[in-house]
Amino acid sequence: MQAKLQRRIQRYGWDLAASHYETLWEAALADAHRRLLDLAAPAHGESVLDVACGTGVIALAAARQVGPTGRVLGVDIAERMVERATQRAMDLGVANVTYARMDGEQLDAPAGSFDVAYCALGLMYMPDPEQAMREIHRLLKPGGRVAIAVWGQRARCGWSPIFPIVDEEVSSEVCPLFFQLGHAGMLDDLCTRTGFTGVQEQRVDAVLDYASGEDACDAAFVGGPVAMAWSRFDVPTRRRVQARYLRAIAPWRIGSGYRMPGEFVVAAARKPA
């Protein structure tokens, strides 16, 4: 797929998912978010960049840690994600965080602007993850820290059948290399190639809890990466793909709900001083 088209799919797909993302995914991703903040904890007064910030979870947590003398910038390719993150910060009265719509592969900020950078589950969607990491490297100060997270191996993520199921209905190509960065050593290699040192890579097992099949389907289709394809399906197609997905995740059904396995890979590194 052409990079320009992939970026457009990501932009408008996440615009569609934005209003559902918090309720459907925030709890499931909480452990990965905590790991990132622990791996590169921002200190009082520091400046922080959050790439692919979504609705602002990492950025808000970092804003609390850096305090009023620090600052946080969250960027995302989807305008509605940025709008929701901005509104969330206003509702919570957090004044030291700002958000902007920005492509993670072309970050519009001066070199050496930040002490810490995060990218939580965003690199898999970018046409050129290496370019995104080079941009993060450029924006960090010498000695700055970065922490990134991606989904792990396909076989360890119970919801992964969603992609072939959708692709059989429409050529979505939403993320053709989605699980590639989850293979052992891939983040370590990516960080090293883009100029970072002292890479620490960890695998994190997760469980995605859903109270019902409807909740599991909503997370997969409405609030996640295939939201654009889902928006174009007619009612019979939606029923068909939902039924197929529920059959695929049946091994993890418990009563009326589901406890699906998942895996994250997290890594932290530094820009040489």
Secondary structure, 3 states (H helix, E strand, C coil): CCHHHHHHHHHHHHHHHHHHHHHHHHHHHHHHHHHHHHHCCCCCCCEEEEECCCCCHHHHHHHHHHCCCCEEEEEECCHHHHHHHHHHHHHHCCCCEEEEECCCCCCCCCCCCEEEEEEECCHHHCCCHHHHHHHHHHHEEEEEEEEEEEECCHHHCCCCCHHHHHHCCCCCCCCCCCCHHHCCCHHHHHHHHCCCEEEEEEEEEEEEEECCHHHHHHHHHHCCCCHHHHHHCCHHHHHHHHHHHHHHCHHHEECCEEEEEEEEEEEEEECCC
